[in-house]
Amino acid sequence: ANGNDFLSLYRKAVEALSKSKLNGKNSFTMADEEYSGDKFMNTSADMEIVKHLISEKNKPNGAYKVEYEGFKHIFQFITRYSARQETGIEIILFTISKQDGNMIDPLTLSEAMFDLENIIKVSLRIGDVATKYSSCQYLVMLIGADKVNHDDVVKRILNNYSQFAEKYKIVVKYDIDYQQLQEDNDSWK
């Protein structure tokens, strides 16, 4: 009677919970069959639903890992934000290659990239963003880069990854080219 889909049932549960909270400790409220006509209550309940649905659960430490398309959208958003707030952004591209210059076999490459992803994720701050760019490249966005030394970040990642690089007999190169990316982003507008 209270609904036949997740959102309407969830809305009724949140509405009942909100009413119980208003009545104080150790109270309970049965959800009404009809959705409340109280617009303030509905808005408040809807906001609680939205916050619950979009909030990050079990927030891990380290960088925010996203797919490449999401990375592009975040970059474009942060670039807009940084223009207004004067917040620095830097992009670092890490590339894995074989020490002898030959091709890395696919299984080794997959394992090496998995390990690089995990090292990058835990070596960065919680507000930084990272994505796999290609089969042998990882892209990192340092947000608030004016408050951090990118050389220290790179050294930390390379030091933390050094045992894996030796294990796989690979090298990790990096490139920082924010200025070019900034100019490219300006031309997208």
ROMIGU-638609 format. One record per residue: residue number from 1; residue in one letter; x, y, z of N, C-alpha, C, O in turn. Coordinates in Angstrom, 2 decimals. Each point is the difference from the previous one (the first is absolute). Example, Ala and Ser with C-alpha at 12.3 -4.5 7.8 and 13.67 -1.06 7.14 Angstrom:
! residues 2
R   num   residu    n.east   n.north      n.up   ca.east   ca.north     ca.up    c.east   c.north      c.up    o.east   o.north      o.up
R     1        A     13.19     -5.69      7.80     -0.89       1.19      0.00      0.90      1.20      0.00      1.04     -0.02      0.66
R     2        S     -1.39      1.07     -1.38      0.82       1.19      0.06     -0.77      1.09      0.73      0.51      1.11      0.17
END
This chain:
! residues 189
R   num   residu    n.east   n.north      n.up   ca.east   ca.north     ca.up    c.east   c.north      c.up    o.east   o.north      o.up
R     1        A      0.82     -1.20      0.00     -0.82       1.20      0.00      0.86      1.26      0.00     -0.44      1.04     -0.48
R     2        N      1.66     -1.11      1.00      0.86       1.17      0.09      0.82      0.25     -1.25      0.69      1.02     -0.09
R     3        G     -0.73     -1.91     -0.88      0.74       0.19     -1.23      0.49     -1.31     -0.56      0.09     -1.00      0.72
R     4        N      0.22      1.00     -2.00      0.47      -1.25     -0.61      1.36      0.16     -0.69      0.40     -0.85     -0.79
R     5        D      0.28      1.93      1.10      1.36       0.17     -0.52      0.89      0.51      1.12     -0.48      0.49      1.02
R     6        F      1.78     -0.62     -1.21      0.96       0.35      1.04     -0.17      1.44      0.48     -0.07      0.26      1.20
R     7        L      0.01      0.68     -2.13     -0.01       1.40      0.38     -1.23      0.37      0.83      0.11      0.71      1.00
R     8        S     -1.29     -1.20     -1.39     -1.20       0.36      0.77      0.02     -0.68      1.38     -0.42      0.61      0.98
R     9        L      0.90     -1.85     -0.89      0.11      -0.65      1.31      1.05      0.69      0.87     -0.22      0.19      1.19
R    10        Y      1.33      0.16     -1.79      1.07       0.68      0.74     -0.49      1.36      0.49      0.26      0.38      1.14
R    11        R     -0.97      0.34     -2.01     -0.54       1.32      0.38     -0.95     -0.14      1.20      0.05      0.81      0.93
R    12        K     -0.90     -1.81     -0.95     -0.93      -0.21      1.12      0.77     -0.33      1.28     -0.35      0.48      1.08
R    13        A      1.38     -1.30     -1.19      0.79      -0.37      1.18      0.71      1.22      0.58      0.03      0.19      1.21
R    14        V      0.54      0.64     -2.06      0.69       1.20      0.46     -0.99      0.97      0.62      0.29      0.63      1.02
R    15        E     -1.46     -0.51     -1.62     -1.03       0.89      0.55     -0.42     -0.47      1.39     -0.13      0.81      0.92
R    16        A     -0.07     -2.11     -0.75     -0.37      -0.55      1.31      1.14      0.21      1.00     -0.24      0.35      1.16
R    17        L      1.46     -0.56     -1.59      1.15       0.21      0.88      0.10      1.46      0.44      0.28      0.28      1.16
R    18        S     -0.50      0.64     -2.10      0.05       1.43      0.33     -1.06      0.35      1.04      0.27      0.76      0.93
R    19        K     -1.47     -1.30     -1.08     -1.07       0.26      0.98      0.39     -0.56      1.37     -0.24      0.64      1.02
R    20        S      0.84     -1.83     -1.00      0.43      -0.60      1.27      1.06      0.85      0.68     -0.03      0.16      1.22
R    21        K      0.94      0.36     -1.97      1.05       0.85      0.56     -0.59      1.25      0.64      0.50      0.47      1.02
R    22        L     -1.56      0.08     -1.62     -0.65       1.18      0.56     -0.68     -0.32      1.34     -0.12      0.87      0.86
R    23        N     -0.32     -2.13     -0.70     -0.69      -0.40      1.23      0.97     -0.38      1.12     -0.44     -0.27      1.12
R    24        G      1.71      0.23     -1.39      0.98      -0.28      1.04      0.43     -1.46      0.05     -0.43     -0.82     -0.81
R    25        K      1.30      0.53      1.80      0.55      -1.34      0.15     -1.08     -1.04      0.27     -1.07      0.30      0.54
R    26        N      1.39     -1.53     -0.92     -0.86      -1.16      0.27     -1.39      0.12     -0.60     -0.95     -0.59      0.53
R    27        S      0.81      1.33     -1.61     -1.30       0.08     -0.66      0.08     -0.72     -1.34      1.08     -0.27     -0.52
R    28        F     -2.23     -0.04     -0.01     -0.05      -0.61     -1.32     -1.19      0.56     -0.74     -0.94      0.52      0.61
R    29        T      0.97     -0.64     -1.93     -1.08       0.51     -0.83     -0.26     -1.02     -1.10      0.93     -0.49     -0.64
R    30        M     -2.18      0.20      0.42     -0.38      -0.87     -1.12     -0.13      0.87     -1.25     -0.57      1.09      0.05
R    31        A      1.10     -1.57     -1.15     -0.09       0.75     -1.25     -1.46      0.05     -0.44     -0.70     -1.01      0.00
R    32        D      0.25      2.21     -0.38     -1.36       0.16     -0.51     -0.09     -0.56     -1.41      0.98      0.00     -0.74
R    33        E     -2.18     -0.47      0.39     -0.19      -0.50     -1.36      0.10      1.14     -1.01      0.53     -0.20     -1.10
R    34        E     -1.03      1.36      1.45      0.06       1.14     -0.90      1.26      0.80      0.29      0.40      0.15      1.15
R    35        Y      0.23      0.35     -2.20      1.18       0.83      0.18     -0.44      1.31      0.64     -1.00      0.58     -0.42
R    36        S      1.72     -0.12      1.40     -0.38       1.17      0.79     -0.23      1.23     -0.88      0.70      0.21     -1.00
R    37        G     -1.68      0.58      1.39     -0.25       1.25     -0.70      0.89      1.12      0.51      0.02      1.09     -0.56
R    38        D      0.72     -1.37      1.62      0.89       1.00      0.60      1.23      0.18     -0.90      0.90     -0.84      0.00
R    39        K     -0.87      1.92     -0.77      1.08       0.21     -0.96      1.36      0.13      0.67      1.01     -0.45     -0.54
R    40        F     -0.98      1.07      1.73      1.27       0.12      0.71      0.53     -1.38      0.34      1.19     -0.27     -0.16
R    41        M     -2.07     -0.61      0.63      0.40      -1.35      0.36      0.46     -0.75     -1.25      1.01     -0.69      0.03
R    42        N     -1.74      0.82     -1.13      0.37      -0.67     -1.25      1.37      0.46     -0.49      0.83     -0.81     -0.40
R    43        T     -0.61      2.11      0.43      1.28       0.54     -0.45      1.13     -0.49      0.88      1.05     -0.39     -0.49
R    44        S     -1.28      0.41      1.78      1.01      -0.48      0.94      0.27     -1.49     -0.22      1.16     -0.42     -0.01
R    45        A     -2.20     -0.36     -0.17      0.15      -1.43     -0.23      0.71     -0.25     -1.32      0.87     -0.87     -0.08
R    46        D     -1.23      1.62     -0.95      0.66      -0.16     -1.30      1.48      0.34      0.09      0.83     -0.67     -0.61
R    47        M     -0.50      1.71      1.38      1.41       0.37      0.15      0.77     -1.12      0.71      1.13     -0.30     -0.38
R    48        E     -1.74     -0.31      1.37      0.64      -1.12      0.70      0.24     -1.16     -0.97      1.05     -0.64      0.04
R    49        I     -2.02      0.37     -0.89      0.15      -1.07     -1.00      1.14      0.32     -0.95      0.85     -0.85     -0.27
R    50        V     -0.84      2.07     -0.25      1.06       0.40     -0.93      1.37     -0.13      0.65      0.92     -0.56     -0.60
R    51        K     -0.78      1.08      1.81      1.29      -0.07      0.69      0.44     -1.45      0.20      1.17     -0.33     -0.18
R    52        H     -2.11     -0.52      0.54      0.34      -1.41      0.20      0.41     -0.67     -1.31      0.98     -0.75     -0.03
R    53        L     -1.71      1.02     -1.04      0.28      -0.66     -1.27      1.30      0.47     -0.65      0.68     -0.80     -0.65
R    54        I     -0.30      2.08      0.81      1.20       0.49     -0.68      1.25     -0.01      0.87      1.11      0.19     -0.50
R    55        S     -1.26     -0.43      1.81      1.18       0.03      0.86      0.87     -1.23     -0.24     -0.48     -1.07     -0.36
R    56        E      1.78      1.27      0.58      0.96      -1.08     -0.19      0.01     -0.87      1.26      0.24      0.49      1.10
R    57        K     -0.51     -1.76     -1.28     -0.03      -0.93      1.13      1.40     -0.56      0.22      0.75     -0.21     -0.96
R    58        N     -0.39     -0.03      2.20      1.31      -0.59      0.33      1.13      0.71     -0.73      0.77     -0.62     -0.73
R    59        K     -0.68      1.92      0.93      0.97       0.84     -0.70      1.42     -0.53      0.22      0.49      0.00      1.13
R    60        P      0.18     -0.46     -2.21      1.36      -0.50      0.14      1.01      1.14      0.08     -0.31      1.14     -0.37
R    61        N      1.49     -1.43      0.85      1.08       0.99      0.00      0.58      0.09     -1.40     -0.15     -0.91     -0.81
R    62        G      0.83      2.01      0.55      0.71       0.15     -1.27     -0.84      0.61     -1.10     -1.09      0.53      0.23
R    63        A      1.62     -0.63     -1.43     -0.60       0.64     -1.17     -1.37     -0.57     -0.34     -0.33     -1.14      0.34
R    64        Y     -0.46      1.96     -1.00     -1.31      -0.38     -0.49      0.20     -0.62     -1.38      0.42      0.69     -0.93
R    65        K     -0.70     -1.98      0.78      0.22      -0.73     -1.25     -1.28      0.03     -0.82     -1.07     -0.36      0.48
R    66        V      1.20      0.80     -1.73     -1.15       0.07     -0.90      0.40     -0.54     -1.37      1.19     -0.18     -0.29
R    67        E     -2.17     -0.08     -0.55      0.26      -0.38     -1.38      0.43      1.26     -0.77     -0.23      1.12      0.47
R    68        Y      0.83     -1.31     -1.62      0.58       1.12     -0.75     -1.03      1.09     -0.33      0.30      1.18      0.15
R    69        E     -1.50     -1.56     -0.58     -1.01       1.01     -0.34     -0.36      0.84      1.23     -0.16      1.22     -0.11
R    70        G      0.05     -1.86      1.25     -0.26       0.73      1.24      1.15      0.94      0.34     -0.22      1.11      0.48
R    71        F      1.45     -1.57     -0.73      1.19       0.81      0.24     -0.07      1.29     -0.83      0.29      1.08      0.50
R    72        K     -0.67     -1.21     -1.77     -0.11       1.18     -0.87     -1.03      0.99      0.55      0.25      1.21      0.01
R    73        H     -1.39     -1.72      0.43     -1.04       0.88      0.53      0.47      0.69      1.29     -0.25      1.19      0.19
R    74        I      0.91     -1.93      0.66      0.52       0.60      1.24      1.04      1.05     -0.33      0.01      1.08      0.60
R    75        F      0.87     -1.37     -1.56      1.02       0.97     -0.41     -0.65      1.29     -0.51      0.42      1.10      0.37
R    76        Q     -1.43     -1.24     -1.21     -0.67       1.18     -0.55     -0.68      0.80      1.11      0.05      1.23      0.01
R    77        F     -0.69     -1.92      0.92     -0.65       0.67      1.12      1.03      0.71      0.87     -0.17      1.18      0.34
R    78        I      1.24     -1.88      0.03      1.02       0.58      0.87      0.70      1.16     -0.69      0.37      0.98      0.66
R    79        T     -0.17     -1.06     -1.96      0.61       1.10     -0.74     -0.88      1.25      0.11      0.51      1.10      0.20
R    80        R     -1.82     -1.28     -0.33     -0.92       1.13      0.18      0.09      0.55      1.42      0.08      1.21      0.21
R    81        Y     -0.09     -2.12      0.75      0.06       0.39      1.40      1.31      0.71      0.30      0.02      1.02      0.70
R    82        S      1.08     -1.55     -1.20      1.31       0.59      0.30      0.15      1.38     -0.61      0.71      0.85      0.56
R    83        A     -1.35     -0.60     -1.68      0.06       1.33     -0.59     -0.66      1.02      0.91      0.41      1.16      0.05
R    84        R     -1.42     -1.59      0.67     -0.72       0.89      0.90      0.68      0.10      1.37      0.02      1.06      0.61
R    85        Q      0.54     -2.16     -0.15      0.58      -0.06      1.34      1.52      0.06      0.02      0.62      0.01      1.06
R    86        E     -0.02      0.03     -2.24      1.46       0.00     -0.12      0.63     -1.19      0.72      0.95      0.14      0.77
R    87        T     -1.50     -1.30     -1.03      0.51      -1.25      0.54      0.81     -0.70     -1.08     -0.48     -0.17     -1.12
R    88        G      1.70     -0.22      1.43      0.85      -0.64     -0.99     -0.38     -1.45     -0.27     -0.45     -0.71      0.90
R    89        I      0.64      0.29     -2.14     -0.22      -1.38     -0.41      1.22     -0.42     -0.80      0.51      0.76     -0.82
R    90        E     -0.05     -1.97      1.06      1.05      -0.57     -0.85     -0.40     -1.40     -0.39     -0.63     -0.73      0.76
R    91        I      1.00      0.39     -1.97     -0.26      -1.33     -0.54      1.35     -0.70     -0.15      0.95      0.57     -0.53
R    92        I     -0.89     -1.81      1.01      1.22      -0.80     -0.13     -0.38     -1.29     -0.73     -0.96     -0.67      0.37
R    93        L      1.73      0.35     -1.39     -0.21      -1.22     -0.77      1.13     -0.96      0.30      1.16      0.29     -0.28
R    94        F     -1.49     -1.45      0.85      0.98      -1.04      0.28     -0.10     -1.05     -1.10     -1.09     -0.44     -0.36
R    95        T      2.25      0.04     -0.17      0.04      -0.98     -1.07      0.94     -1.13      0.38      1.12      0.23      0.44
R    96        I     -1.59     -1.46     -0.61      0.80      -1.19      0.27      0.60     -0.50     -1.31     -0.69     -0.07     -1.01
R    97        S      1.98     -0.26      1.04      0.63      -0.62     -1.16      1.05     -1.01      0.48      0.42      0.03      1.16
R    98        K     -0.03     -0.89     -2.03      1.00      -1.02      0.32      1.37      0.65      0.09      0.30      0.92     -0.76
R    99        Q      0.53     -1.40      1.69      1.33       0.57      0.18      0.83     -0.08     -1.28      0.76      0.92     -0.32
R   100        D     -0.92     -2.02     -0.42      0.79      -0.18     -1.22     -0.67      0.59     -1.24      0.54     -0.12     -1.11
R   101        G     -1.69      0.76      1.28     -0.68       0.64     -1.11     -0.94     -0.91     -0.77     -0.73      0.48     -0.86
R   102        N      0.73     -1.77      1.15     -0.90      -0.94     -0.69     -1.42      0.13      0.54     -0.25      0.68      0.99
R   103        M     -0.67     -1.35     -1.66     -1.40      -0.01      0.42     -0.15     -0.80      1.29      0.70     -0.99      0.21
R   104        I     -1.60      1.42      0.65     -0.31      -0.73      1.22     -1.11     -0.99     -0.33     -0.99      0.36     -0.63
R   105        D      1.16     -1.62      1.07     -1.06      -0.97     -0.30     -1.27      0.43      0.73      0.05      0.58      1.08
R   106        P     -1.21     -0.88     -1.69     -1.27       0.52      0.51     -0.29     -0.36      1.46     -0.52      0.84      0.74
R   107        L      0.83     -2.05     -0.30     -0.29      -0.39      1.38      0.85      0.81      0.98     -0.52      0.49      1.01
R   108        T      1.81     -0.35     -1.31      0.89       0.80      0.85     -0.46      1.45      0.02     -0.02      0.63      1.06
R   109        L     -0.34     -0.09     -2.22     -0.47       1.38     -0.09     -1.25      0.20      0.85     -0.11      0.99      0.73
R   110        S     -0.82     -1.92     -0.81     -1.23       0.09      0.78      0.30      0.01      1.50     -0.56      0.80      0.74
R   111        E      1.44     -1.69     -0.30      0.37      -0.05      1.41      0.75      1.26      0.42     -0.25      0.54      1.08
R   112        A      1.16     -0.07     -1.93      0.78       1.21      0.31     -0.91      1.22      0.10      0.19      0.84      0.88
R   113        M     -1.17     -0.74     -1.76     -0.94       1.12      0.05     -0.90     -0.08      1.23     -0.32      1.02      0.61
R   114        F     -0.09     -2.21     -0.24     -0.82      -0.19      1.20      0.77      0.49      1.23     -0.55      0.72      0.84
R   115        D      1.81     -1.11     -0.75      0.83       0.43      1.13      0.25      1.50     -0.03     -0.02      0.65      1.04
R   116        L      0.26     -0.09     -2.24      0.21       1.44     -0.12     -1.26      0.76      0.45      0.09      1.00      0.71
R   117        E     -1.25     -1.47     -1.13     -1.26       0.62      0.40     -0.13      0.05      1.51     -0.34      1.04      0.56
R   118        N      0.62     -2.15      0.10     -0.13      -0.04      1.46      1.03      0.89      0.69     -0.32      0.66      0.99
R   119        I      1.55     -0.62     -1.51      1.03       0.87      0.59     -0.40      1.46     -0.18      0.11      0.79      0.94
R   120        I     -0.58     -0.42     -2.12     -0.42       1.38     -0.26     -1.15      0.37      0.94      0.00      1.07      0.61
R   121        K     -0.96     -1.96     -0.50     -1.19       0.29      0.81      0.37      0.29      1.45     -0.53      0.95      0.59
R   122        V      1.42     -1.73      0.00      0.35       0.21      1.41      1.08      1.05      0.20      0.20      0.47      1.12
R   123        S      0.50     -0.09     -2.19      1.08       0.99      0.12     -0.50      1.43     -0.15      0.74      0.95      0.29
R   124        L     -1.97     -0.78     -0.74     -0.55       1.33     -0.23     -0.94      0.40      1.13     -0.39     -0.83      0.82
R   125        R      0.04      2.12     -0.82     -0.94       0.51      0.99     -1.42     -0.39     -0.40     -0.27     -0.35     -1.14
R   126        I     -0.62      0.43      2.09     -1.38      -0.42     -0.22     -0.70      0.86     -1.06     -0.94     -0.47     -0.64
R   127        G      1.38      1.71      0.43     -0.64       0.88     -0.98      0.56     -0.10     -1.40     -0.53      0.64     -0.91
R   128        D      1.59     -1.42      0.70      0.58      -0.16     -1.32     -0.80     -1.05     -0.79     -0.73     -0.79      0.59
R   129        V      0.89      0.80     -1.91     -0.78      -0.89     -0.87      0.97     -0.77     -0.89      1.02      0.53     -0.43
R   130        A     -1.36     -1.79      0.16      0.87      -0.84     -0.84     -0.84     -0.87     -0.92     -1.14     -0.35      0.32
R   131        T      1.72      0.01     -1.48     -0.69      -0.87     -0.96      1.01     -0.75     -0.84      1.12      0.46     -0.21
R   132        K     -1.52     -1.61     -0.26      0.81      -0.74     -0.96     -0.22      0.66     -1.36     -1.13      0.11     -0.47
R   133        Y      2.21      0.31     -0.15     -0.10       0.73     -1.27      0.13     -0.94     -1.19     -0.72      0.14     -0.99
R   134        S      1.64     -1.10      1.07      0.17      -1.00     -1.05      0.47     -1.28      0.66      0.08     -0.08      1.22
R   135        S      0.24     -0.91     -2.02      0.41      -1.28      0.57      1.31      0.10      0.77      0.31     -0.88      0.81
R   136        C      0.47      1.95     -1.05      1.29       0.15      0.69      0.18      1.39      0.62      1.11      0.38      0.35
R   137        Q     -2.21      0.38     -0.21      0.12       1.36      0.52     -1.08      0.28      1.05     -1.14     -0.47     -0.09
R   138        Y      1.54      1.24      1.07     -0.90       0.42      1.06      0.07      1.51      0.12      1.09      0.58      0.00
R   139        L     -2.24      0.07      0.11     -0.11       1.45      0.02     -0.45      0.45      1.39     -0.94     -0.55      0.57
R   140        V      1.63      1.56     -0.03     -0.27       0.50      1.34     -0.28      1.49     -0.07      0.68      0.73     -0.73
R   141        M     -1.68     -0.27      1.47     -0.32       1.42      0.10      0.22      0.43      1.44     -0.67     -0.47      0.92
R   142        L      1.62      1.38     -0.72      0.26       0.56      1.32     -0.82      1.28      0.13      0.26      0.98     -0.70
R   143        I     -1.23     -1.00      1.58     -0.86       1.17      0.20      0.58      0.80      1.16      0.33     -0.57      1.04
R   144        G     -0.23      1.87     -1.22      0.66       0.83      1.01      1.51     -0.17     -0.12      0.72      0.00      1.00
R   145        A     -0.26     -0.15     -2.24      1.41      -0.29     -0.26      0.92      1.13      0.46      1.19     -0.22      0.21
R   146        D     -1.74      1.42     -0.05      0.81       1.10      0.49      0.39     -0.19      1.46      0.87      0.71      0.52
R   147        K     -1.53     -1.66      0.16      0.29      -0.26      1.41      0.84     -1.26      0.20      0.29     -0.38      1.13
R   148        V      0.11     -0.25     -2.22      0.77      -1.24      0.09      1.12      0.03     -1.04     -0.17      0.57     -1.08
R   149        N      1.29     -1.17      1.40      1.11      -0.08     -0.94     -0.18     -1.27     -0.84      0.10     -1.11      0.52
R   150        H     -0.36      1.30     -1.82     -0.27      -1.17     -0.85      1.21     -0.93     -0.07     -0.17     -1.21     -0.19
R   151        D      1.39      1.74      0.33      1.18      -0.86      0.01     -0.03     -0.96      1.18      0.38     -1.16     -0.13
R   152        D     -0.84      1.63      1.29     -0.13      -0.87      1.17     -1.03     -1.10     -0.24      0.20     -1.15      0.40
R   153        V     -1.29      1.51     -1.05     -1.05      -0.97     -0.30      0.55     -1.09     -0.92     -0.20     -1.19      0.25
R   154        V      0.88      1.62     -1.31      0.57      -0.96     -0.96      1.01     -0.90      0.70     -0.02     -1.22     -0.19
R   155        K      0.91      1.80      0.99      1.01      -0.80      0.72     -0.66     -1.02      0.91      0.43     -1.15      0.07
R   156        R     -1.48      1.57      0.63     -0.70      -0.91      0.91     -0.59     -1.18     -0.77      0.12     -1.14      0.43
R   157        I     -0.75      1.41     -1.56     -0.59      -1.07     -0.81      1.09     -0.92     -0.53     -0.11     -1.23      0.09
R   158        L      1.17      1.81     -0.66      1.08      -0.82     -0.56      0.69     -0.82      1.08      0.34     -1.16     -0.23
R   159        N     -0.11      1.75      1.41      0.62      -0.76      1.09     -0.90     -1.15      0.47      0.47     -1.11      0.22
R   160        N     -1.76      1.39     -0.09     -0.93      -1.04      0.44     -0.17     -1.10     -1.05     -0.33     -1.14      0.34
R   161        Y      0.57      1.48     -1.60     -0.17      -0.97     -1.09      1.30     -0.71     -0.37     -0.02     -0.96     -0.77
R   162        S      1.14      1.40      1.31      1.31      -0.51     -0.44      0.12     -1.52      0.10      0.58     -0.62     -0.89
R   163        Q     -1.10      0.00      1.95      0.11      -1.45      0.13     -0.77     -0.73     -1.11      0.41     -1.06     -0.46
R   164        F     -1.54      1.65      0.04     -0.78      -0.60     -1.09      0.72      0.18     -1.33      0.01     -0.90     -0.84
R   165        A      0.58      2.07      0.66      0.75       0.25     -1.24      1.13     -1.01     -0.15      0.23     -0.53     -1.09
R   166        E      0.48      0.25      2.18      1.07      -1.01     -0.03     -0.57     -1.39     -0.28      0.55     -0.75     -0.80
R   167        K     -1.65      0.43      1.46     -0.64      -1.31     -0.16     -0.38     -0.25     -1.46      0.23     -1.08     -0.53
R   168        Y     -0.82      2.09     -0.12     -0.47      -0.15     -1.38      1.06      0.37     -1.04     -0.23     -0.14     -1.21
R   169        K      1.38      0.62      1.68      1.08       0.46     -0.90     -0.50      1.08     -0.95      0.15     -0.07     -1.22
R   170        I     -0.76      1.07      1.84     -0.55       1.12     -0.77      0.53      1.31      0.57      0.58      0.03      1.08
R   171        V     -0.81      1.03     -1.83      0.29       1.34      0.49     -1.29      0.81     -0.07     -0.88     -0.27     -0.82
R   172        V      0.79      1.26      1.69     -1.16       0.89      0.00      0.51      1.39     -0.31      0.83      0.56      0.72
R   173        K     -1.34     -0.02     -1.81      0.34       1.38     -0.38     -1.22      0.87      0.32     -1.12     -0.49      0.13
R   174        Y      1.37      1.78      0.00     -1.12       0.89      0.27      0.21      1.31     -0.78      1.11      0.36     -0.38
R   175        D     -2.22      0.31      0.17      0.03       1.29     -0.69     -1.04      0.90      0.67     -1.12     -0.43      0.28
R   176        I      1.51      1.68     -0.05     -0.91       0.99      0.56     -0.12      1.11     -1.02      0.98      0.66     -0.35
R   177        D     -2.20     -0.46     -0.14     -0.19       1.00     -1.06     -1.33      0.69      0.18     -0.85     -0.05     -0.90
R   178        Y      0.66      0.68      2.03     -1.28       0.66      0.26     -0.24      1.16     -0.95     -1.12      0.19     -0.48
R   179        Q      2.14      0.59      0.19     -0.19       1.17     -0.85     -0.64     -0.38     -1.33     -0.94      0.65     -0.45
R   180        Q      1.45     -1.72     -0.18     -0.56      -0.42     -1.28     -1.45     -0.46      0.17     -0.86      0.34     -0.81
R   181        L      0.59     -1.11      1.86     -1.36      -0.45      0.24     -0.93      1.18      0.26     -1.14      0.00     -0.45
R   182        Q      1.63      1.00      1.18     -0.81       1.18      0.27     -0.34      0.72     -1.31     -1.14      0.40     -0.21
R   183        E      2.13     -0.25     -0.66     -0.26       0.66     -1.29     -1.00     -0.81     -0.82     -0.89      0.57     -0.63
R   184        D      1.05     -1.91      0.64     -0.94      -0.85     -0.73     -1.40      0.15      0.57     -0.97      0.09     -0.76
R   185        N      0.85     -0.07      2.09     -1.31       0.13      0.63     -0.64      1.35     -0.34     -1.21      0.06     -0.20
R   186        D      1.99      1.00      0.14     -0.53       1.31     -0.36     -0.58     -0.02     -1.42     -0.98      0.69     -0.28
R   187        S      1.58     -1.48     -0.60     -0.50      -0.05     -1.37     -1.27     -0.85     -0.12     -0.68      0.08     -1.03
R   188        W      0.33     -0.89      2.05     -1.22      -0.81     -0.04     -1.24      0.86      0.23     -1.10     -0.39     -0.40
R   189        K      1.27      1.53      1.02     -1.16       0.83      0.37     -0.66      0.61     -1.19     -0.99      0.72      0.14
END
